Amino acid sequence: MKHVLMRLVFGVLFVCFNGPAFAGSQDAYVLPEPYISLEKQYLKEFPALQPLMDKMVANSKEILKNPDQDILHNRVCAALAYQMALARKSPAATRKLGPATDLLHNITKDNKKAVLSDPVVLKRVGDLVASLKKAGKFGDSKGFFVDTAILTNKKVADDLSLVHHLTGAVWADDALKEIGGFSDEEKRVIETAIVAHSTGYWYFRDSVDAAAGKDGAWQAVFPQPESDVDKFAHDADLISQFVPESVAPDGSKWRQLATKRWGAKSTKDEGHVVYYVFSRLYDEAKTKEGSDMAMEQWKLIQPDLLRLMDLKSGEDPLKVLGTPAFWKK
């Protein structure tokens, strides 16, 4: 009997230490398929990503009263970046660093202290960007982080949606140093991809141009994605916006944005605005993998948006209704 009990004890210990990993911090939040399977796959392939997951979850819980949706967004993005790397049969480094980027890409999105109007933050971002440029990053973006007047314009500097990719790279650098386990080059790749992940939001670029009062001002704020890690992280964030549940249902994220940000006055207006925004977002994908995934989602959400506008299948809202009022100004 004693030997039987001992075997049971050692059996439990074996499962604990050699079987599936201890429950991760993310397990408290339900993630649907196919994302959960992809997440389990990349965490098994790259165990060093679990501490980044834990950091992301802890950071979201610290900053947000209701962190669930942000945690799920970051996890979906990481899974999509991994999926694209698998589809392209990318090397291990890309399969690892794409998800790593998206786990940390929003680390300062809701941190009101992470603004460029703070001279200390501005200097830290400037120093990091200079270091990355010296390492050969952002070679295709000659105007990036050059015009200080644009970067310190209050309408830009204090808008977290416009600068969180910049400040996020600095906070990510701190996190990566704290956690350890990543080489200097891996850290540079992740930080560069975080900086480049926001380029696909055309309305953010328009916001920078409007604040600066000149076309092309956005190039000082948003660099172009260059490496596969940059592009996969960028497209993952883009594709995640196409999740049907966040687009067309009553009270959804995008219908609320249509009202609060772009002046929609009715359900029809909301559908029209969201359709216009997404028709342009689709064109922002930087990879074939990203474009294909975005098209799959676009086909799912188009019928619902047409119903909101009282239009029939096959009708083009931009021909029937024209450009939404906000963009006619």
Backbone hydrogen bonds, N-H to C=O, Kabsch-Sander energy under -0.5 kcal/mol:
donor,donor_aa,acceptor,acceptor_aa,energy
5,L,1,M,-2.5
6,M,2,K,-2.2
7,R,3,H,-2.2
8,L,4,V,-2.1
9,V,5,L,-2.6
10,F,6,M,-2.7
11,G,7,R,-2.1
12,V,8,L,-2.3
13,L,9,V,-2.4
14,F,10,F,-2.3
15,V,11,G,-2.1
16,C,12,V,-2.4
17,F,13,L,-2.5
18,N,14,F,-2.8
19,G,14,F,-0.6
19,G,15,V,-1.4
27,D,24,G,-1.7
28,A,25,S,-0.8
29,Y,26,Q,-2.1
35,Y,32,P,-0.5
36,I,32,P,-1.6
38,L,34,P,-1.9
39,E,35,Y,-2.7
40,K,36,I,-2.5
41,Q,37,S,-1.9
42,Y,38,L,-2.6
43,L,39,E,-2.4
44,K,40,K,-1.7
45,E,41,Q,-2.3
46,F,42,Y,-2.7
49,L,46,F,-2.3
50,Q,47,P,-1.6
53,M,49,L,-2.2
54,D,50,Q,-2.8
55,K,51,P,-2.1
56,M,52,L,-2.5
57,V,53,M,-2.6
58,A,54,D,-2.5
59,N,55,K,-2.6
60,S,56,M,-2.4
61,K,57,V,-2.3
62,E,58,A,-1.9
63,I,59,N,-2.0
64,L,60,S,-2.6
71,I,67,P,-2.6
72,L,68,D,-2.5
73,H,69,Q,-2.5
74,N,70,D,-2.4
75,R,71,I,-2.1
76,V,72,L,-2.7
77,C,73,H,-2.6
78,A,74,N,-2.3
79,A,75,R,-2.3
80,L,76,V,-2.5
81,A,77,C,-2.5
82,Y,78,A,-1.9
83,Q,79,A,-2.4
84,M,80,L,-2.5
85,A,81,A,-1.9
86,L,82,Y,-2.4
87,A,83,Q,-2.5
88,R,84,M,-1.8
89,K,86,L,-1.2
90,S,85,A,-2.9
94,T,91,P,-0.7
95,R,91,P,-2.0
96,K,92,A,-2.0
97,L,93,A,-2.7
98,G,94,T,-2.0
100,A,96,K,-1.6
101,T,97,L,-2.1
102,D,98,G,-2.0
103,L,99,P,-2.1
104,L,100,A,-1.0
104,L,101,T,-0.7
105,H,101,T,-1.0
107,I,104,L,-1.9
109,K,106,N,-1.5
111,N,108,T,-1.4
112,K,110,D,-0.9
114,A,111,N,-2.0
115,V,113,K,-1.5
116,L,157,A,-1.9
117,S,157,A,-0.5
118,D,115,V,-1.3
122,L,118,D,-2.8
123,K,119,P,-2.3
124,R,120,V,-2.3
125,V,121,V,-2.7
126,G,122,L,-2.7
127,D,123,K,-2.9
128,L,124,R,-2.1
129,V,125,V,-2.9
130,A,126,G,-2.4
131,S,127,D,-2.1
132,L,128,L,-2.5
133,K,129,V,-2.7
134,K,130,A,-2.3
135,A,131,S,-1.2
136,G,133,K,-1.9
137,K,132,L,-2.5
139,G,136,G,-0.5
141,S,138,F,-1.6
144,F,141,S,-1.6
145,F,220,A,-2.2
146,V,143,G,-1.3
147,D,143,G,-0.6
148,T,146,V,-1.1
150,I,147,D,-0.7
151,L,147,D,-1.6
152,T,148,T,-2.2
153,N,150,I,-0.8
156,V,153,N,-2.0
157,A,153,N,-3.6
158,D,154,K,-1.8
159,D,156,V,-1.4
160,L,158,D,-0.9
162,L,159,D,-1.5
163,V,159,D,-1.3
164,H,160,L,-1.9
166,L,163,V,-1.2
167,T,163,V,-2.3
168,G,164,H,-1.8
169,A,165,H,-0.7
170,V,166,L,-0.9
171,W,167,T,-2.2
172,A,168,G,-2.6
173,D,169,A,-1.9
174,D,170,V,-2.0
175,A,171,W,-2.3
176,L,172,A,-3.0
177,K,173,D,-2.0
178,E,174,D,-2.2
179,I,175,A,-2.7
180,G,176,L,-2.5
187,K,183,S,-2.4
188,R,184,D,-2.1
189,V,185,E,-2.4
190,I,186,E,-2.4
191,E,187,K,-2.7
192,T,188,R,-2.5
193,A,189,V,-2.2
194,I,190,I,-2.2
195,V,191,E,-2.1
196,A,192,T,-1.7
197,H,193,A,-0.7
197,H,194,I,-0.9
199,T,196,A,-0.9
201,Y,198,S,-1.6
202,W,200,G,-0.9
204,F,201,Y,-1.3
205,R,201,Y,-1.6
206,D,202,W,-2.3
207,S,203,Y,-1.5
208,V,204,F,-2.0
209,D,205,R,-2.3
210,A,206,D,-2.5
211,A,207,S,-2.2
212,A,208,V,-2.4
213,G,209,D,-1.6
214,K,209,D,-1.5
217,A,214,K,-1.2
219,Q,216,G,-1.6
220,A,217,A,-2.1
221,V,218,W,-1.7
222,F,218,W,-2.8
231,K,227,S,-2.4
232,F,228,D,-3.1
233,A,229,V,-2.4
234,H,230,D,-2.4
235,D,231,K,-2.9
236,A,232,F,-2.4
237,D,233,A,-1.8
238,L,234,H,-1.8
239,I,235,D,-3.3
240,S,236,A,-2.1
241,Q,237,D,-0.6
241,Q,238,L,-1.2
242,F,239,I,-2.1
243,V,240,S,-1.1
246,S,243,V,-2.2
247,V,244,P,-1.7
248,A,244,P,-1.2
252,S,249,P,-2.1
254,W,246,S,-2.4
256,Q,252,S,-2.2
257,L,253,K,-2.1
258,A,254,W,-2.1
259,T,255,R,-1.4
260,K,256,Q,-3.1
261,R,257,L,-2.7
262,W,257,L,-1.4
263,G,259,T,-0.8
264,A,258,A,-2.6
270,E,266,S,-2.5
271,G,267,T,-2.4
272,H,268,K,-2.3
273,V,269,D,-3.1
274,V,270,E,-2.7
275,Y,271,G,-2.3
276,Y,272,H,-2.3
277,V,273,V,-2.6
278,F,274,V,-2.6
279,S,275,Y,-2.3
280,R,276,Y,-1.3
281,L,277,V,-2.2
282,Y,278,F,-2.2
284,E,281,L,-2.1
285,A,282,Y,-1.3
291,S,287,T,-2.5
292,D,288,K,-2.8
293,M,289,E,-2.1
294,A,290,G,-2.5
295,M,291,S,-2.2
296,E,292,D,-1.9
297,Q,293,M,-1.8
298,W,294,A,-2.8
299,K,295,M,-2.3
300,L,296,E,-0.9
301,I,297,Q,-1.9
302,Q,298,W,-2.0
305,L,301,I,-2.0
306,L,302,Q,-2.5
307,R,303,P,-2.0
308,L,304,D,-1.7
309,M,305,L,-1.3
310,D,307,R,-1.3
311,L,306,L,-2.7
315,E,312,K,-2.1
319,K,316,D,-1.3
320,V,316,D,-2.6
321,L,317,P,-3.1
322,G,317,P,-0.7
327,W,324,P,-1.3
328,K,325,A,-1.8
329,K,325,A,-0.5
329,K,326,F,-0.6
